[in-house]
Amino acid sequence: MLDIWFTENHTEGYRVSWRVDKILYTEKSPFQEIAVIESPDLGRALLLNNMVQTTTRFEFIYHEMIAHVPLMMHPRPKRVIIIGGGDGGTVREVLKHPAVEAVELVEIDERVIEISKEWLPEISFALGSHKVNILIEDGLKYVKRYSSRYDVIIVDCTDPGGPSLELFSRGFYQDVFQALKDDGIMVSQTGSPTFSPHFKQAVENIRQVFPHSKPYLTSEPAYMAGFWTFTIGSKEYKFDHINAGRVLTADTRYYTPEIHRAAFVLPKYIDQLI
Ligand code: AG3
């Protein structure tokens, strides 16, 4: 049996590895190195610059948690924008809410979309919906153009280091704040509370801009053992408040209203970090 392993370095001293059955596709786009590999334990995986973005086995956890938490906080999420998320998993979850009328997906790297369409159809199929408008653009510049336009903004980006660096800055969150309506909500993936060097600063930057903000937790086996975080920035609604009148009609495998509330309960050592 071939003994090929994929390894992601989370820090200088912490790596996570899994066996690879097949390397299905690799390409160097103008923005990053893209690969699709097959693993016996995680299924098909999309890698960007050697960092795992999504796997067919565990993607539901991340995509349900990044989408349903902000959408269930909002009474009428009609207009949603996703920054990044070219694999389409977040779009698929957002469209499970019948209230959503229009989704704009702003992805800087067109190749991520095309490769996901070809190799990860079970994740990317919703990109073809008539409610979705795909824009190949830098999300950083895109949000600057609008004011009071969106109900929910979802930042489904890679970790800072590649093209995403500025998507964790205070200036960007200020532009997101502007682009949201008066009761708008944003969420961003903010990494591992213990191993991602940007976690603390990202949470702090969001807190400086939004009246209500808080990280929430999930556990995503594909990224690493332990917690992964998302952070909410909200203009009006409280983070753990599931809006009265909202009933989840979406078919989910991870998200429930109980999980929603529980995800905001932080272990003491994480609470003390922020
Ligand atoms: N978005 C990025 C998740 C961060 C992964 N980080 C890592 N492996 N170090 C995932 C895109 C899914 N739509």
Residues whose N, C-alpha, C, O or C-beta is under 5 A from the ligand:
A	BS01	AG3	M51 V52 Q53 T54 G85 D87 G89 D156 C157 T158 D159 Y223
